[in-house]
Amino acid sequence: MPLTRRTLFAAGGGGLLIAQSQAAPAQAQDAPKPIVSDNKLRIAMPAFASDPFFPADGSGASGIDMDLARGIAAELDVEPVFDRSAVTFDAMVQKLTSGQADLAIGKLSRTLQRGRLILYSRPYAMFHQGLLANRVNLARITQGKPPEQIIRDFSGDLGVIEGSSFATYAAATFPHATIRRFAGWNTVIDAIRNGTIDLAYRDDFEIKKLMVDDPSMTVVARSITLTDKVDTIAVGVRPDNPHLAAFVDLYLDLARGQQVLNTDEIIARYRQGSKA
């Protein structure tokens, strides 16, 4: 006999319970799953400062990356919680792989090695890779030739920041160089000043920013831009949350208008902030 509205009630409570038990899973499947848990967005950011992206811990809340992090959290309607314990860029990535953070926002470069471990948003800033050269050492190496002719076969001492994307890039870009790893950018700069290394390898923004901060560097050093090499900056996302990664891309598209900042734009913002 076919089931009808009448026969469900005629069957008693059992039939009604069956109907309810069949409806419950469908209702559970329809309930939206939160993109992040506990109404908090945990954001890994380095302990050090990198103006105009993010300040030193406790020194303020302004900056390109601070604004980006707070904007994403606001659109998710959750509280941003910053973890400033990472002492290197790679340490931010480790925060994501260990599940201690949902996002890493802190001038984080995209690399293929990191891409095997985490998810990335699309880039929101793009630089060229660059070199800072000790002038005396460079003159000895080039022997009057244009630096561009000898730079790819460079076999001297090349300084990089430990735990940075450039520590990863260095071996492939300069296979004949002796790679010297330093704890931070300031120690790399000191090594360029005193000539204990020949070249320092970083993005052209940081090198140009150095010249803005300390014009005397032009006496002992010169910058070289590698126009065929780029450094793309993006948001890192924990690998088990593709929904969050897609949301960050959507935020960059709709709230930021797909804007990708370049070196000149960020240097202009940095100069303006320095005068304030």
BAFI-3210 file (N, C-alpha, C; in Angstrom, 3 decimals, decimal comma, padded with zeros to 6 digits):
// residues 276
n [1|2|3|4|5|6|7|8|9|10|11|12|13|14|15|16|17|18|19|20|21|22|23|24|25|26|27|28|29|30|31|32|33|34|35|36|37|38|39|40|41|42|43|44|45|46|47|48|49|50|51|52|53|54|55|56|57|58|59|60|61|62|63|64|65|66|67|68|69|70|71|72|73|74|75|76|77|78|79|80|81|82|83|84|85|86|87|88|89|90|91|92|93|94|95|96|97|98|99|100|101|102|103|104|105|106|107|108|109|110|111|112|113|114|115|116|117|118|119|120|121|122|123|124|125|126|127|128|129|130|131|132|133|134|135|136|137|138|139|140|141|142|143|144|145|146|147|148|149|150|151|152|153|154|155|156|157|158|159|160|161|162|163|164|165|166|167|168|169|170|171|172|173|174|175|176|177|178|179|180|181|182|183|184|185|186|187|188|189|190|191|192|193|194|195|196|197|198|199|200|201|202|203|204|205|206|207|208|209|210|211|212|213|214|215|216|217|218|219|220|221|222|223|224|225|226|227|228|229|230|231|232|233|234|235|236|237|238|239|240|241|242|243|244|245|246|247|248|249|250|251|252|253|254|255|256|257|258|259|260|261|262|263|264|265|266|267|268|269|270|271|272|273|274|275|276]
n.u [000,847|000,714|002,529|000,906|-000,107|-002,116|-001,601|000,897|000,290|-001,494|000,166|001,234|003,413|005,858|006,082|006,203|008,538|010,398|010,167|011,104|013,739|014,820|014,774|016,492|019,364|019,538|018,989|021,200|023,264|022,737|023,442|025,641|029,189|031,510|034,110|036,389|037,254|035,927|035,324|037,546|040,319|043,363|046,441|049,591|052,477|055,610|058,001|059,649|059,926|058,705|058,469|056,647|054,865|054,310|054,399|056,815|056,319|053,797|054,168|052,301|049,406|049,269|049,834|050,490|050,143|048,965|046,559|045,453|045,127|043,309|041,168|040,362|039,582|037,446|035,572|034,997|033,720|034,926|037,245|040,473|043,464|046,688|049,745|052,873|055,280|057,018|060,287|061,513|060,736|060,173|059,421|056,879|055,500|055,723|054,011|051,572|051,561|051,626|049,185|048,856|048,239|045,905|046,260|049,135|050,468|052,670|054,554|055,189|056,895|056,127|057,115|058,132|058,919|057,726|055,135|054,585|053,860|051,944|048,925|048,475|047,378|046,418|048,906|049,429|051,298|054,167|057,539|060,789|063,604|066,681|070,048|072,467|075,467|078,836|080,819|083,652|084,409|082,831|083,919|086,410|085,648|084,285|086,098|085,996|084,064|080,536|078,345|076,151|077,028|078,610|077,317|075,616|077,336|078,557|080,869|081,584|081,151|077,934|075,356|072,515|069,319|068,720|066,208|064,610|062,923|064,890|067,095|066,382|066,145|068,780|070,755|069,937|069,824|072,370|074,550|077,310|078,171|079,338|077,306|076,320|074,762|072,685|071,399|069,643|068,487|069,887|072,395|073,320|073,571|075,601|077,699|078,012|078,798|081,342|082,669|082,944|081,308|080,444|078,077|074,627|071,504|068,244|064,791|064,035|062,654|063,301|065,980|065,979|064,559|066,401|068,290|066,791|066,462|069,104|071,084|073,864|074,727|075,044|077,619|079,251|078,020|076,098|073,035|071,557|069,200|067,442|065,908|064,616|063,770|061,335|059,665|057,035|054,467|052,275|049,332|049,707|048,103|046,717|047,161|044,944|042,611|041,043|038,774|039,069|041,324|040,239|038,400|040,086|041,273|038,963|038,399|040,642|040,084|037,523|037,348|039,812|040,064|041,608|044,152|047,644|050,367|053,354|056,967|057,616|055,210|054,984|057,333|056,845|054,713|056,085|057,991|056,268|055,185|057,486|057,971|055,894]
n.v [-001,184|002,201|004,872|007,468|010,761|010,169|007,461|007,669|008,925|007,003|004,904|005,460|006,626|005,554|005,805|008,588|009,162|007,980|009,633|012,013|011,297|010,910|013,474|014,933|014,499|015,793|018,457|018,953|018,799|021,022|023,134|025,852|025,616|027,055|029,233|029,768|028,683|029,197|031,876|033,443|034,737|033,568|034,961|034,770|036,714|038,327|038,790|040,949|044,316|045,619|048,147|049,709|047,670|046,145|046,949|046,947|044,578|045,622|048,302|049,692|049,764|050,095|049,812|048,122|045,302|044,928|046,308|044,755|042,268|042,912|043,746|041,392|039,825|041,392|041,143|038,486|038,589|038,078|037,974|039,380|037,796|038,243|036,580|037,132|035,769|034,557|034,373|034,304|034,364|031,820|030,628|031,616|030,156|027,637|027,971|027,784|025,165|023,657|024,149|026,223|028,733|030,463|032,137|033,529|036,589|038,789|040,178|037,953|035,921|034,093|030,818|027,855|025,777|026,411|026,323|023,645|023,025|024,765|026,698|029,368|032,747|034,773|037,062|040,170|042,085|042,901|042,598|043,290|041,123|041,888|043,203|044,222|045,780|045,833|048,538|048,698|045,978|045,119|046,531|045,299|042,718|043,012|044,356|046,623|045,900|045,951|045,365|043,702|041,864|040,022|039,172|036,914|034,780|035,046|034,413|035,002|036,063|035,857|037,405|036,470|036,499|034,313|031,819|033,162|033,820|034,358|033,003|030,559|030,975|031,555|029,519|028,493|030,749|031,867|029,797|029,455|030,956|031,651|031,073|033,101|033,088|035,101|036,339|038,505|041,426|043,762|042,860|041,802|044,146|045,433|043,719|044,215|046,894|046,737|045,170|042,394|040,664|040,371|040,818|041,422|039,781|040,438|041,644|044,314|046,418|046,532|047,124|049,613|051,022|051,038|052,835|055,147|055,448|055,661|057,594|057,711|055,211|055,026|055,734|053,605|051,440|050,010|049,577|046,869|045,908|042,988|042,556|040,475|038,763|038,066|038,804|037,688|038,671|037,329|036,115|033,616|030,487|028,110|024,627|022,909|024,275|025,094|026,596|028,971|029,979|030,451|032,409|034,522|035,140|036,040|038,278|039,877|040,321|041,618|043,518|044,764|045,290|043,745|044,782|044,988|045,815|047,666|048,165|050,955|052,223|051,430|052,389|055,120|055,396|054,737|056,802|058,942|058,237|058,375|061,059|061,962]
n.w [000,000|-000,887|000,739|002,352|003,474|005,318|006,000|007,289|009,716|010,631|011,102|013,496|016,186|015,333|012,523|012,272|013,601|011,901|009,661|010,769|011,443|008,947|007,946|009,598|009,034|006,549|007,231|008,842|006,968|005,476|007,096|007,367|007,464|009,688|008,502|009,974|013,272|016,612|016,424|015,916|014,148|013,640|013,270|011,978|012,288|011,737|014,450|014,254|012,835|009,700|008,001|005,325|006,015|008,401|011,896|014,640|017,288|019,390|018,855|017,457|015,222|012,513|008,941|005,795|005,832|008,347|007,999|005,978|007,266|009,341|007,790|006,425|008,629|009,573|007,496|007,713|010,052|012,535|015,314|014,989|015,904|016,777|016,330|017,227|017,413|015,634|014,453|012,028|008,474|007,487|009,856|010,217|008,296|009,427|011,587|010,314|009,225|011,516|012,593|014,359|013,502|011,387|009,200|007,553|007,496|006,477|004,706|003,151|000,990|-002,006|-002,612|-004,368|-002,736|-000,233|-001,129|-001,283|001,231|002,314|001,625|-000,706|-001,157|-003,997|-005,319|-003,565|-003,676|-005,621|-006,297|-007,794|-007,725|-006,055|-005,626|-003,256|-003,422|-002,295|-003,061|-003,514|-003,559|-005,675|-007,836|-007,969|-008,697|-011,150|-012,779|-014,450|-016,310|-017,227|-014,481|-015,005|-016,847|-015,560|-013,328|-013,159|-013,138|-010,787|-008,207|-005,660|-002,202|-000,995|000,713|002,651|004,336|006,925|006,807|005,032|001,850|000,005|000,870|-000,020|-002,805|-003,508|-004,104|-006,560|-008,237|-008,037|-008,527|-008,253|-006,179|-002,821|-000,211|002,382|005,433|007,448|010,589|010,504|008,607|009,250|010,094|007,725|006,211|007,674|007,073|004,363|004,485|005,770|004,013|004,233|002,918|-000,570|-002,055|-001,263|-001,096|-001,806|-001,952|-004,278|-003,141|-000,350|-000,552|-001,854|000,053|002,117|001,106|001,211|003,964|004,839|003,350|003,202|002,590|-000,125|-000,656|000,027|-001,099|-003,819|-005,614|-007,416|-009,699|-010,481|-013,206|-014,467|-012,562|-010,178|-007,069|-005,401|-003,205|-000,831|000,938|003,323|003,912|006,128|005,387|005,488|005,046|002,554|001,964|003,387|002,074|-000,472|000,235|001,018|-001,441|-002,733|-001,177|-001,804|-004,469|-004,499|-002,349|-002,517|-005,159|-006,944|-006,804|-007,201|-005,535|-006,315|-006,264|-006,512|-005,750|-003,085|-001,966|-002,252|-000,456|001,853|002,044|002,482|004,967|006,503|006,638|008,122]
ca.u [000,000|001,570|002,470|000,245|-000,148|-002,998|-000,995|001,963|-000,324|-002,109|001,210|001,553|004,629|007,009|006,187|006,593|009,941|011,172|010,187|011,977|015,125|015,287|014,925|017,550|020,651|019,467|019,101|022,580|024,098|022,464|023,990|026,954|030,319|032,320|035,398|037,358|036,588|036,024|035,127|038,845|041,222|044,713|047,295|051,025|053,186|056,941|058,255|060,357|059,162|059,033|057,659|055,345|053,977|053,855|055,292|057,329|055,270|053,422|054,484|051,204|048,535|049,145|050,694|049,805|049,737|048,035|045,262|044,952|044,698|042,092|040,094|039,880|038,864|036,184|034,629|034,598|033,007|035,616|038,277|041,847|044,376|048,018|050,831|054,102|056,415|057,880|061,500|061,879|059,592|059,863|058,737|055,447|054,990|055,601|052,804|050,439|051,601|051,366|047,822|048,836|047,725|045,057|046,873|050,429|050,459|053,853|055,500|055,585|057,130|055,714|058,152|057,640|059,163|056,667|053,876|054,372|053,463|050,811|048,184|048,756|046,454|047,067|049,783|048,926|052,438|055,162|058,805|061,887|064,699|067,753|071,331|073,183|076,871|079,919|081,372|085,050|084,454|082,229|084,900|087,424|085,076|083,895|087,288|085,606|082,944|079,229|077,993|075,156|077,689|079,300|076,587|075,035|078,404|079,185|081,412|082,063|080,346|076,582|074,665|071,058|068,730|068,322|064,766|063,889|062,787|066,135|067,962|065,975|066,452|070,189|071,522|069,544|070,128|073,818|075,068|078,757|078,460|079,393|076,137|076,517|073,447|072,717|070,178|068,727|068,896|070,872|073,722|073,711|074,006|076,911|078,695|078,254|079,552|082,749|083,261|083,154|080,619|080,461|076,719|073,497|070,425|066,913|063,928|064,492|062,011|064,075|067,254|065,688|064,170|067,643|068,896|065,979|066,745|070,511|071,703|075,317|075,016|075,418|079,071|079,923|077,275|075,192|071,967|071,400|067,881|067,368|064,611|063,989|063,436|060,326|059,364|055,611|054,065|050,909|048,886|049,807|046,898|046,953|046,892|043,704|041,453|040,930|037,690|039,651|042,184|039,357|037,813|041,113|041,329|037,763|038,597|041,604|039,411|036,372|037,631|041,050|040,013|042,681|045,337|048,936|051,281|054,719|058,009|057,527|054,040|055,224|058,372|056,176|053,978|057,077|058,531|055,234|055,122|058,713|057,893|054,789]
ca.v [000,000|003,398|005,731|008,758|011,538|009,474|006,232|008,023|009,126|005,743|003,996|005,817|007,396|005,002|006,413|009,983|009,159|007,682|010,847|012,986|010,857|011,114|014,908|015,511|014,607|016,800|019,764|019,110|019,048|022,362|024,134|026,299|025,360|028,276|029,209|029,635|028,265|030,006|033,297|034,118|034,517|033,565|035,498|034,784|037,872|038,282|039,551|042,182|045,286|045,822|049,269|050,076|046,502|045,885|047,559|046,056|044,131|046,572|049,697|050,312|048,849|050,533|049,146|047,422|043,958|045,056|046,683|043,587|041,257|043,371|043,779|040,021|039,422|042,127|040,575|037,189|038,893|037,406|038,787|039,052|037,533|038,241|035,822|037,808|035,020|034,021|035,193|034,284|034,183|030,386|030,299|031,883|028,998|026,546|028,227|027,294|023,708|023,056|024,470|027,279|029,958|030,293|032,902|034,189|037,852|039,489|040,298|036,562|035,612|032,788|029,960|026,511|024,945|026,683|025,915|022,215|022,876|025,614|027,326|030,788|033,600|035,437|038,124|041,534|042,967|042,252|043,312|042,620|040,738|042,864|042,984|045,347|045,428|046,662|049,183|048,325|044,573|044,994|047,007|044,251|041,562|043,325|044,820|047,582|045,423|046,215|044,296|042,790|040,832|039,018|038,910|035,568|033,818|035,528|033,312|035,535|035,860|036,397|037,404|036,330|036,361|032,936|031,629|034,001|033,230|034,538|031,891|029,462|031,332|031,858|028,427|028,343|031,966|032,081|028,463|029,459|031,839|031,142|031,658|033,433|033,283|036,011|036,287|039,591|042,336|044,719|042,233|041,726|045,496|045,652|042,937|044,967|048,104|046,466|044,426|040,966|039,990|041,176|041,160|040,989|039,367|040,638|042,308|045,672|047,368|046,676|047,765|051,032|051,606|051,267|054,060|056,249|055,584|055,973|058,009|057,493|053,887|055,153|055,907|052,303|050,364|050,356|048,591|046,265|045,281|041,853|042,842|039,242|037,945|038,734|038,311|037,955|038,661|036,822|035,622|032,177|029,911|026,747|023,738|022,143|025,168|025,697|027,578|030,236|030,455|030,998|033,651|035,575|035,553|036,820|039,574|040,656|040,709|042,512|044,639|045,427|045,568|043,016|045,632|044,399|046,924|047,489|048,804|052,421|052,629|051,204|053,341|056,424|055,345|054,720|058,166|059,775|057,884|058,810|062,511|062,270]
ca.w [000,000|-000,935|001,914|002,169|004,720|006,255|006,507|008,222|011,025|011,032|011,566|014,869|016,433|014,623|011,197|012,434|013,983|010,695|008,847|011,419|011,371|007,587|007,704|010,411|008,359|005,489|007,862|009,299|005,809|004,978|008,008|006,896|008,350|009,841|007,808|011,063|014,505|017,837|016,107|015,940|013,025|014,205|012,219|012,264|011,749|012,352|015,673|013,900|012,048|008,291|007,529|005,868|006,022|009,768|012,888|015,678|018,211|020,427|018,533|016,721|014,488|011,133|007,980|004,705|006,248|009,470|007,424|005,249|008,239|010,013|006,799|006,217|009,848|009,643|006,529|008,265|011,297|013,633|015,960|014,599|017,011|016,166|016,945|016,791|017,968|014,573|014,319|010,610|007,585|007,470|011,111|009,991|007,560|010,400|012,371|009,526|009,081|012,828|013,000|015,368|012,886|010,209|008,114|007,761|006,759|006,945|003,587|002,919|-000,421|-002,518|-003,180|-004,660|-001,562|000,733|-001,733|-001,014|002,623|002,674|000,537|-000,902|-001,892|-005,118|-004,803|-003,378|-003,952|-006,470|-006,409|-008,475|-006,859|-006,159|-004,967|-002,676|-003,650|-001,774|-004,259|-003,714|-003,955|-006,995|-008,811|-008,097|-009,384|-012,533|-013,508|-015,477|-017,117|-016,610|-013,533|-015,567|-017,648|-014,731|-012,088|-013,138|-012,850|-009,561|-007,399|-004,383|-000,996|-001,149|001,997|002,679|005,670|007,238|006,925|004,065|000,523|-000,731|001,256|-000,904|-004,189|-003,752|-004,713|-007,963|-008,993|-008,018|-008,173|-008,002|-005,043|-001,444|000,453|003,789|006,037|008,591|011,398|010,167|007,546|009,757|010,090|006,307|005,827|008,301|006,325|003,128|004,851|006,063|002,909|004,493|001,818|-001,794|-002,446|-000,439|-001,998|-001,233|-002,932|-004,580|-002,241|000,886|-000,883|-002,097|001,341|002,849|000,593|001,730|005,396|005,091|002,081|003,229|002,027|-001,537|-000,725|000,155|-001,743|-004,906|-005,802|-008,736|-009,824|-011,404|-013,818|-014,942|-011,397|-009,360|-005,728|-005,206|-001,799|-000,739|002,241|003,527|004,533|006,612|004,254|005,608|004,969|001,224|001,953|003,834|000,982|-001,511|000,753|000,964|-002,846|-003,012|-000,516|-002,597|-005,718|-004,333|-001,444|-002,928|-006,590|-007,618|-006,824|-006,877|-005,278|-006,805|-005,452|-006,521|-004,965|-001,662|-001,571|-002,104|000,818|002,926|002,151|003,090|006,383|007,172|006,843|009,045]
c.u [000,890|001,388|001,826|000,332|-000,976|-002,299|000,155|001,393|-000,948|-001,074|001,640|002,877|005,823|007,209|006,657|008,064|010,834|011,288|011,124|013,440|015,685|015,532|016,121|018,895|020,650|019,614|020,534|023,507|023,916|023,082|025,381|028,032|031,147|033,656|036,536|036,588|036,770|035,870|036,416|039,631|042,648|045,707|048,741|051,662|054,547|057,066|058,927|059,453|059,608|058,102|057,752|054,358|053,434|054,875|055,911|056,207|055,039|053,635|053,374|050,431|048,385|050,107|049,887|049,293|048,789|046,638|044,625|044,398|043,390|040,907|039,506|039,068|037,512|035,149|034,177|033,782|033,590|036,689|039,660|042,729|045,775|049,011|052,133|055,346|057,378|059,090|062,040|060,602|059,197|059,139|057,248|054,800|054,784|054,379|051,566|050,417|051,313|049,945|047,733|048,293|046,866|045,674|048,274|050,439|051,623|054,912|056,076|055,706|056,577|056,945|057,542|057,829|058,079|055,319|053,584|053,788|052,178|050,059|048,566|047,549|047,148|047,912|049,034|050,053|053,452|056,387|059,693|062,883|065,857|068,992|071,836|074,657|077,804|080,677|082,819|085,150|083,890|083,204|086,001|086,909|084,830|085,070|086,900|084,466|081,626|078,849|077,043|075,807|078,275|078,456|076,040|076,073|079,165|079,622|081,968|081,129|079,016|075,839|073,160|070,600|068,290|066,805|063,950|063,777|064,096|067,195|067,643|066,374|067,946|070,932|071,201|069,955|071,629|074,521|076,556|079,141|078,623|078,292|076,441|075,156|073,572|071,370|069,169|069,327|069,966|072,280|074,232|074,266|075,380|078,009|079,008|079,108|081,040|083,426|083,516|082,326|080,605|079,079|075,745|072,310|069,100|066,021|064,350|063,829|062,855|065,403|067,035|065,279|065,397|068,292|068,106|066,331|068,155|071,205|073,217|075,702|075,460|076,921|079,771|079,244|076,457|074,183|071,931|070,047|067,933|065,989|063,895|063,589|062,449|060,181|057,918|055,238|052,592|050,591|049,067|048,603|047,210|046,450|045,564|042,456|041,370|039,810|038,215|040,549|041,355|038,734|038,820|041,282|040,140|037,864|039,545|040,976|038,381|036,679|038,862|041,108|041,136|043,979|046,576|049,936|052,659|055,692|057,832|056,357|054,313|056,321|057,765|055,404|054,950|057,678|057,546|055,132|056,330|058,687|056,835|055,274]
c.v [001,245|004,237|007,051|009,500|010,806|008,259|006,528|008,211|007,834|004,785|004,326|006,564|006,897|005,654|007,850|010,089|008,880|008,925|011,886|012,595|011,016|012,588|015,486|015,582|015,671|018,197|020,019|019,431|020,466|023,445|024,553|026,058|026,637|028,145|029,103|029,325|029,291|031,501|034,101|033,753|034,672|033,891|035,508|035,967|037,914|039,158|040,880|043,099|045,275|046,903|049,366|048,903|046,218|046,471|046,502|045,722|045,185|048,023|050,391|049,297|049,240|049,766|048,383|046,066|043,984|045,386|045,503|042,546|041,661|043,422|042,406|039,560|040,112|041,535|039,175|037,342|038,109|038,342|038,404|038,891|037,350|037,444|036,388|037,076|034,500|034,937|035,169|034,137|032,707|029,956|030,603|030,705|027,821|026,721|027,690|025,765|022,999|023,319|025,554|028,598|029,594|030,964|033,353|035,421|038,675|039,553|038,924|036,294|034,230|032,052|028,584|025,593|025,156|026,224|024,435|021,995|023,618|026,035|028,796|031,488|034,060|036,600|039,439|042,556|042,187|043,158|042,618|042,163|041,715|042,453|044,304|044,969|046,382|047,224|048,746|046,880|044,373|045,441|045,968|043,073|041,856|043,759|045,693|047,146|045,802|045,066|043,254|041,639|039,711|038,526|037,491|034,506|034,201|034,357|033,791|035,203|036,601|036,280|037,316|036,245|034,913|032,853|032,494|033,283|033,321|033,533|030,662|029,740|031,280|030,763|028,264|029,555|032,207|030,776|028,432|030,278|031,046|031,843|031,855|033,796|034,109|035,981|037,360|040,518|043,308|044,130|042,024|043,075|045,803|044,924|043,573|046,199|047,811|045,567|042,960|040,080|040,944|041,703|040,696|040,801|039,538|041,277|043,756|046,720|047,598|047,369|049,256|051,731|051,913|052,575|055,305|056,515|056,100|056,336|057,794|056,125|053,973|055,330|054,553|051,194|050,888|049,229|048,121|045,565|044,163|041,900|041,587|038,314|038,704|038,045|038,680|037,734|038,273|036,445|034,111|031,661|028,485|025,733|022,987|023,030|025,849|026,730|028,953|030,823|031,088|032,314|034,796|036,064|036,437|038,209|040,448|041,129|041,810|043,718|045,427|045,697|044,926|043,830|044,845|045,547|046,626|048,299|050,309|052,925|052,507|052,125|054,727|056,475|055,399|056,113|059,083|059,513|058,350|060,302|062,898|062,464]
c.w [000,000|000,314|001,549|003,484|005,768|006,850|007,458|009,622|011,527|011,580|012,983|014,952|015,646|013,275|011,282|012,802|012,788|009,832|009,438|011,304|009,972|007,309|008,437|009,703|007,267|006,064|008,319|008,137|005,293|005,849|007,541|007,937|008,475|009,120|008,813|012,340|015,613|017,594|016,187|014,680|013,555|013,092|012,683|011,545|012,432|013,597|015,371|013,086|010,600|007,756|006,005|005,923|007,422|010,741|013,785|016,649|019,286|020,073|017,756|015,910|013,028|010,237|006,950|005,159|007,443|008,953|006,696|006,213|008,915|009,050|006,546|007,423|009,935|008,693|006,938|009,545|012,468|014,180|015,427|015,834|016,413|017,010|016,388|017,289|016,905|014,368|012,891|009,777|007,523|008,746|011,020|009,273|008,512|011,302|011,649|009,472|010,402|013,315|014,047|014,820|011,683|008,988|008,542|006,870|007,285|005,861|003,233|001,422|-000,766|-003,046|-003,439|-003,458|-000,510|000,196|-001,585|000,373|002,970|001,421|000,474|-001,518|-003,167|-004,578|-004,601|-003,505|-004,775|-006,596|-007,432|-007,417|-007,072|-005,392|-004,402|-002,715|-002,927|-002,977|-004,541|-004,202|-005,356|-008,087|-009,034|-008,914|-010,863|-013,395|-014,714|-016,377|-016,449|-015,681|-014,115|-016,341|-016,801|-013,559|-012,015|-012,816|-011,587|-008,680|-006,063|-003,237|-001,125|000,177|001,842|004,126|005,860|007,386|005,998|002,732|-000,251|-000,322|000,413|-002,345|-004,501|-004,511|-006,193|-008,801|-009,104|-007,625|-007,833|-006,771|-003,753|-000,661|001,934|004,379|007,323|009,306|011,019|009,136|008,022|009,759|008,665|005,856|006,416|007,539|004,974|003,423|005,027|005,035|003,165|003,562|000,619|-002,145|-001,378|-001,369|-001,280|-002,293|-003,100|-003,694|-000,995|000,617|-001,132|-000,804|002,185|002,410|001,024|003,189|005,660|003,783|002,044|002,671|000,572|-001,719|-000,757|-000,630|-002,916|-005,075|-007,247|-008,754|-010,859|-012,067|-014,320|-013,796|-010,518|-008,009|-005,446|-003,743|-001,704|000,702|002,275|004,296|004,970|005,582|004,309|005,542|003,605|001,127|002,373|002,743|-000,125|-001,060|000,689|-000,472|-003,208|-002,388|-001,330|-003,908|-005,491|-003,460|-001,869|-004,428|-007,382|-007,700|-006,424|-006,748|-005,843|-005,955|-005,373|-005,676|-003,467|-001,145|-001,360|-000,794|001,994|003,140|002,855|004,588|007,154|007,482|007,872|010,471]
res [m|p|l|t|r|r|t|l|f|a|a|g|g|g|g|l|l|i|a|q|s|q|a|a|p|a|q|a|q|d|a|p|k|p|i|v|s|d|n|k|l|r|i|a|m|p|a|f|a|s|d|p|f|f|p|a|d|g|s|g|a|s|g|i|d|m|d|l|a|r|g|i|a|a|e|l|d|v|e|p|v|f|d|r|s|a|v|t|f|d|a|m|v|q|k|l|t|s|g|q|a|d|l|a|i|g|k|l|s|r|t|l|q|r|g|r|l|i|l|y|s|r|p|y|a|m|f|h|q|g|l|l|a|n|r|v|n|l|a|r|i|t|q|g|k|p|p|e|q|i|i|r|d|f|s|g|d|l|g|v|i|e|g|s|s|f|a|t|y|a|a|a|t|f|p|h|a|t|i|r|r|f|a|g|w|n|t|v|i|d|a|i|r|n|g|t|i|d|l|a|y|r|d|d|f|e|i|k|k|l|m|v|d|d|p|s|m|t|v|v|a|r|s|i|t|l|t|d|k|v|d|t|i|a|v|g|v|r|p|d|n|p|h|l|a|a|f|v|d|l|y|l|d|l|a|r|g|q|q|v|l|n|t|d|e|i|i|a|r|y|r|q|g|s|k|a]
***
